Amino acid sequence: MSNQLFALLILATLPLQIEAVKIPGVPDIVLLNGRVFTGNAQHPYVQAISIRGDRILDTGTNSNILSEAGASTRQINLGGRLVIPGINDGHVHFEADVTGTKLDFGTDPDPACSQVLDTIRKAVAKSPDGTLLSGIIGQRAFFDPECTPAILDRIGGRDPIVLSMDSPHSGMLNEAASQRFHVDEQAPPPLAGFFGKDMKSAHWDGVVHESAWFRIREMLMGDVEGEPDRLRRVLDREARWGVTSITLLDVYPARRVQQLAAIDSPLRIRVVPFLEFQEKDRRREAEYPSVPAGLRDRVTVSGLKYLLDGTPEERSAATRVPYADDPSTSGQIDFSRHEIEAILREAKPRDVQLLLHVIGDRTTETLLDAMDATGGVEAWSQRRLRIEHGDGIMPDQIPRVKKLGIIVVENPTNFTLGGLMRERFGQKKAAVVQAFGSLLRAGIPLAIATDSSPETPVANPYLHIMYASAYPGKPKESISRDQAVIAFTRTAAYAEFAEKNKGTLEPGKLADLAVLSQDIFKIPTDDLPKTESLLTIVGGRVAFAGTPFANSNQIPVK
């Protein structure tokens, strides 16, 4: 692709370029002899970068950058390697590990009910009475009429048994488990929660969705004493991929800020309060803890996330027509239209950015209608409301999404679910759900995020770049690798109001970058997930250094 065509593509599909501001002084570090992808449409590639303090001093040719160096300037030879702006993963979860004994259902990610029940029987036989057993199942077992809380009662006896959907928006538990987690079985479903496999039961039956499930799921999580060390390992792994910023959606922001302070976070973290479950009849209040002074250059707390529906896997994403494989249901919206309007109205005077999990097209339409009812374009076009996932944005809804200034944050690994989409929606609708390239071509700010949790393979950002640029089964919805990297860096920064400070490699911006092990713009598609960072710099300091930079003392280490 020519530089001119590249520039036109960037300018047509992204927010306005921020004018670079060169800062004065002699550089502390110069990185030379690289292929530096800046993300700037006017100068997409340069050879070298100079850094002073935590900012980029200048970019340009080797000779130009070397001419700025002083006697104390440290010089790093990149050896022709590709450099990109630090990846900004805008949708990440970090959760404590579950308590009790984990049930292992084998290598099949969607085990049959018979396999699930057989595994539970064997675990019960080996476990002392009262042992908590928990495991993850898929749609086959969840919807199988032979897999019910009543059957778990008969198998488990006094052993509490909890089965979570891998989505994970739903769960199933036996009577012993409901007692362990202090469930009031006489109470109706809580706000934004549902009972029953069809989500329509007015009474407790051991199958729970959304708010009703997430409250139990949080209690299922284990001891948090080891979390700081585990969090540090996760952030170190992210740095090895060249991730420099993360938006962490967190149920307990105060606890997370304390942990980030305890490990002196090497990465930039935006903690977003996540109200995944509600009180019985009202919404919970978000907490915004203060950040210790020594951490404020890297950690912030802002925004607010709600779930507005579930996912197609458990048919909990709300659709405008019934599900093709179960015409008795069209899913559920977690909140009433009135409640969604209240969420929007409350956010405006507080100047809170909303991050809303929205998947079904009926949920999308309800949100768009609520935005129109609470001020429409005039009120919302500059507020950067985010739709997380957005799989159900249909062609007729794209112009409204664009008009209201909505940002869509997509997770390309979900594009592998084409078979499930055809099963749930039928061939015709499945062909247009999970739009991606169409959103970008319409001028909607499109960011990529992993929606990952610790120790999950989908945390690899290059796996997402692979599926974004080679969309399985829908090649016309693919975007270029250049655009995918932009979506993971510059637009991701825009999605958190941070585009003036990061997302591109330009003078005046934060010195957040990654030197990659291979050129992701040139290698075969299948090789993309093999990519690692050899050198990850956050604010001018090293967050990770591998070969050939591992033994270098040329740059300060965080």
N, C-alpha and C positions, 0 to 999 in steps of 0.2 A: 504494500500500500504506500503511495506517495505521501510525503509530509503534508502536501497541500490538501489531499483528500482526507488524510487523518485529521487535520485541523478543522476542516468543514464538518466532519462527523462529530467531533467533540463539541464544537460550538453549537451544533444543532440539537444535541441531546442532553446537555448538561447545564447546570446553573452558570451564571455569568462568571467569567474569569476574574479572580482577585488580582489586582495590580501588585506585582512584586515590589518590595521595598528593600533596597540594599542597605545593609547595616555597615557602619564604618569599623575600621580596625584591622589588625593583622590576624590572620587565621591561626587557630590553635591546631587545626588538623586540615590537611588536604588529601582528598582521595583522587588518585590519578589513573589514567589509562583504563577507563571503564566504558561500558555502554550504558549510560544512565538514562533511564526512562523517567522523564520529569513529570508527566501528566499535564504539562503546559502545551496547549495546542500550537502556540507560535514557535516553541522550541522543544519539540517532543523528545529529542535526544541530545545529550551533551557528553563530553569526555570526562569531565572532572567536576568536583565539588569542593568548596572550602567551607569550614565550620569554625565559628567562634562562639564559645560558650555553648548554649543549648540551641543556637540558631544557625541556619545556613547563611553564610556570608555571601557566597557567589557561586555561579555555575558557568561553565564554558569550556574552552579548549584546555588541553594540558598546559600549553605555554602561557595562556592568560592566567590560569589559576596559580601556576608556579611563580609567576611574576609578583603575585601578592604575598607569597610566603616570606616569613622572617626567619631569623636564625633559630628561634625556638619552635618553629612550626613542625609538627610531626607529619611525615609523609607516608601514605599508604598506597602501594601499587596494587591496583585491582586486577591486573593481568587480563584485561579485556572482558571481565565478567559483567553480567547484567546486574544493574542496580535498579530497584524500584522503590517508590515511596513505601513506608511501612504499612503493612496490611492492617486495616481497621475493621475488626470483626464486630459488627454492630448488633449482634443478638446471640448472647451466650448465657448459659445457665451453669451454676456451680452448686452442687447439692451434696449433702452428707450421704454417706453410704447407708444402705438399709440395715436395720437391726435383724437379729435372729439368724436362722439357717436359710441360706439361699437354695432354692430349688433349681436344679440343672435339668432342663428339658432337652439337652442335646444340641446339635448344630443347626437343626431346623428352626429358623426364626419364627415360623408360624406352625407350632406343633399341633397335632391332632388332639382332640379331647381325650381320647383313650390313652395317649402317651402322657398327657398331663396328669390324669388321674392315677395312672400306674406309678408315675414318679412320686406323687404325693403319698400313695399307700406305702411305698418302700421307705420314704423319709419318716413317716409316722411310726413305722415299725422299729426304726433305729433310734428314734428320739425319745428322751424322757418326757413324761406327761407335762403339758403346758409349754412345750417348745414352740416358739413363733416360727412359722414356715412362710417364706415369701418367694414369689417368682414372677417372671414376666411372660405373658402369653400374647398371641396374636388373635386375629379375627376369627379363625376357624374354631378355636376352643371357646372363645368368648361367646360366640353366637350359637354354638352347638347346644341343643336342648338337653343334652346329657351332662353338660357342665353348668351346675347351679350351686348357689350357696347351700341348699338343702343337701346335695350330694357331698359337698365339702364337710358338712356337719357329720354325716354318717361315716365318712372316711376318717376325719380328723379327731373326732371325740373332743377331748379337752385341749387339743393343740390348736392355737389360733392359726388360721390359714388366710393369707392375703395374696390375691393374684392381680397383678397390674397389667393393663394393656400397654403394649410397647409404644403407644402414641405419645405420651402416657396420660390420656385425659379421662380414663375410666378404670374402675377396679371392681373386684368381687371379693367378699369376705364372709367367712362363716360366723356362726353365733359366738363362738369363743373369741374370735377376733373383734367382733363388735363390742363385746364386753371389755376386752383389753383396752380398746381405744375410747371407752366411755361414750358409746353411741346412744343417744336417746331414740329408741326405736319407735316411740309414740309420736315423735315430732314430725311435721311435714318436711319436705325438702327445703333446705335453706335457700336464701336468695342466690340466684345464679347456679343452683345445683339441681340434680335430677336423680330419680330412683328408677330402677327397672331397665332391662335390656333395651326396651323400646323408649326409654326416657319419659314414660307417661304415667308411671305408678305414683299414686298419691300417698302411698305408705311404704315404709322401709321394707325392703326385701333382700338386702345384702348386695345388690348391684348398684353402684354409684357412679355418677358422672360429674365433671366440672367441679364447682365449688364444694359439693357434697363429698367428692372424692379427694380433692386436693388438701382439705383439712386433715383427713385421715392419713394421706400420703406424707404430709409433713411430720405427723406423729410417728410414722413408720421409720423416718430417718433416724440414724443412730447418734451415738455420742459425738459431739463436735470438738472434743479436745484435740484430736489429731488433725483437725481441718487446716490450721495454718500451714503445716508442713505439706499437706496434700495440695493446698492451694498454690504454694510455692512451686511444687513439682509441675503442676498444670501450667503455670505461667512460664516456667522455664521451657517446657515443651512448646508452648506457643512461640516463644522467642526463637526457638530452633527452626520454626517455619517462616520467620520474618514478620510475625505479628507484633506490632508495636502499640496498638490500642485495642481495647475491648469494651463493649457495652455489656455490663453484667446485670441481668434482670434478676432482682433479688427480693425474696420474701422478707428477709430480715436485714435491712441495710445497715443498721447500727452495728450488728455483729460482724458484718462483712468488712466495714471500715476498720474496725478494731483488728481484724485479721490481716488486712492489707497493711496496716501500720506495723503489726508485729513482724511481718516479713519484709518490710520496706520495699513495697511493690516495684519490680523492675520495669513494669509496663504502665502505660496510661490506662486508667480504668474509669469508666463512667458507670457509676452504680445507679440503676433506675429502680425505684420502689415498684414491686410487682405484687398487686393485689389479686393473687390467683384464687383465693377463697374469701368468702364474705361472712359477716355475722348471719344469724338466723334470718333476720328480716331487714337488714340494712347493710350498706357498704362500709367496709373498714376504712379507717383513716390511714393515709400514708405517713411514714416517718422519714424525716430528712435530717439525719445526724450531722453534726459539724465534723469537718475533716481536720485532723491535726496539722498544724502549720507546716511541719516538715514534709507533708505528703501532698500539699495542695498543688504542687507543680505537676502532679501525675494523677491525682484522684479527685473526682467531683461526684456530687450526688444531685441528680436533677431528673425531670421527666416523671412519667407515671404510666405504668402498664396495666391494662385490663384484658381479660379474655372475653370476647363477645360471642364465641361459639367454640365448637370442638373441631373434629377432623372427619374426613370421609371414612376413615377406617372403622370407626364405631357408629357411623351415620349420624354423628352429632353436629356436623357442619350444616347450617340451615340453608336449604335450597329452595328455589322458586317453584320447582316441580318435584313430585315425589321421586325417591331413589328408584332407579331402574330395576334393581334386584330386590327391592322391598317397597312396593307402592303404598304400603300402609304408613310410611313415615317420610317426612321431608326434613328431619333434623329439628334442632331447637336453637333459638337465640337465647343466650344466657340472661340477658336483661330485656325488659320491656322497652318499647320505643320511648316511653316517658322517662325511664331510668337512663337510657342512653343520652337523651337530651339533657338531663340533669348533669351527667358526667361532663358533657361538652360545656354547658353553661358555667359549671364550677371551675373548669380549667382556664377559661378566658381571663377573668380578673386576676387570677394567680399567675398568669403567664407561664402555665405549665404545659410542656410539650406532651401530647398523648401518644403512646405507642399501643396500638390496639390490635390484638390477635383477631384477624378476620379471614375466614376461609370460604364459607358458603356464599353463593351469589345473593341469597335472600338477606343474609347478614350484611353484605356489602351494600345492597340497596337500602336497607333500613338505616345504616350509618349515613349514607349520602343524603337521604331524606332528612335525617336528624340534623345534619350539618346545614342544610338549606333552611331548616326551621329555626336554627339558632344564629342566623346572620348570613349564611350563604357565603358567596365569594368574598364579599367585603370583609366579613369577620374572619374567614379561615385561610384565604389564599397565601398569606404570609406567615402562618403559624407552623407550617411544616408538620402537620399531623401525619403520623406514620401508620400505615397498614402493614402489620407484620404478616408475612407469608403471602396473602393476597391471591391464593390459588384460584379463588372463585370469581375474580374480576372478569366479567364477560364482555364481549366486544361492544355491546350497547352501553356499558357502564364506563368504558375507558374515557370518553370525552368529559364526563362528569368528574371523574377522578382527577384528570388533568386540570380542569377548570377550578377546582377547589384547592389546588396546590398540594395535593397529597403526595407523600413520598411512599414508595412501595419497597419493602425490604424482603427480598426473596431468598430462598434456600435451594440452590440448584440440585442438591442431592435428592430432593423430593421429585425431581423429574424422572427418576427411575420407577416411579409408581404408576406408570402408564397402564399396566394391566389392572390394577385396582380401580383406577379412574374409569376405565371402560366397563368394568364390572358394576361399579356403583352408578354411573351416569349414562351408560350406553355409548355407542360409537360416536354419534353425532356431537353430543355435548362434550365428551372426552376429548374430541379433536380441538376444542377451543378453551377448555379450562387450563389452568396453569400457564397463562400467557406470560411471555417474557420479552422476547424481542419486540413484540407488538407494543408493549408499554414504553420501551425506550424510543421506538420510532414515533410514538405519539407525543414525545416530549415530556413524559413523566419521569421525574428523578427516580432512578432505579439503583438501589444499593444491594450488594450481595452480603449475606451473613451465613454463618454455619448452623445456627440454632443447635449448638453442640453442648454436651455435658462432659464432665471429666471422663477420660479413658475411652471415648467413643471414636471410631474410625472417621466419622463424618466431620470431626474437628479439623481435618486436613484442608486448608484453604485451596490448595491446588486441585483437589478432587472437585471442588465446587467450580473452579475456573474451567476444568475439563468439561463438566456437564453444561455449564453456561455457554461454552463455545462449540459444543457438539451435543446439542439437546437430543436425547434418545427418542427416536420416533417422530420428532418434529423439527427437522433441520431448519425450516423457515423461522422458527422461534429462537434459533441460536443467535448469539451476538459474537463479535470478534473478540479475540483474546485481549487486544488493547482495551476495548470497551469493558471487558470483564475486570481487568485490573483497575480501571478507572472506577468501576462500580464498587470495588473492594477498598478503594483508597479515597479518591477525591469526593465521590458522591456520598460515601459513608461518612466522611467528615462533614459534608453539608447536612447530612441527616441528623447531626447532633449540634448544629450551629457552630461548627469548629473550622469551617473552611478557610478562615483568615489565618489560622495557625498551622494547619496540617493538611495532608491529603495530596500535596504535590511537592516536588523538590524545586523550590524557588527561593531566591534571596529573601530573607526576612522570616521565612517559615521555620517551624521547629525542625531540628535535624533528626528526623525519624526516618530510617531507611533500612533496606535489607540488601545485602550482596548475595545473589542466588547461586546455587550449585550448578544450574544449567539455564540456558536461555529459553524461558517459557514461551517466547514468541516464535521460536524456530523449531523446537523439538517436536517429535510425533505426539499426537494427542494422548495416546495411552501412557506416555512417559511423564505426563504432567504431575501425577500424584507422587512421583519419586523425588520431586523438588524439595530441597531444604535451603535454609539460609546458612551461609558460611560466616556472615558477620551481620549482626543486628544491632543497630544503634538507635537509642532512644534519648532524644535531647542531648546529643553530642557525647553520650556515654554508652559503653558497651553493655548490652543486655545478654548477648550470646556471641561467642567467637569460636569457630571451628577451624579445621585445617583449611588454608595455611595461616590463619590468623590466631590460632589458639594460644601460641606461645609468645605472641607479640606483646611488648609493653609500650607500644607506640601510642596507644590511646587509653584514656582513663576507663576503668572498669566500674560498673555500678555494683 
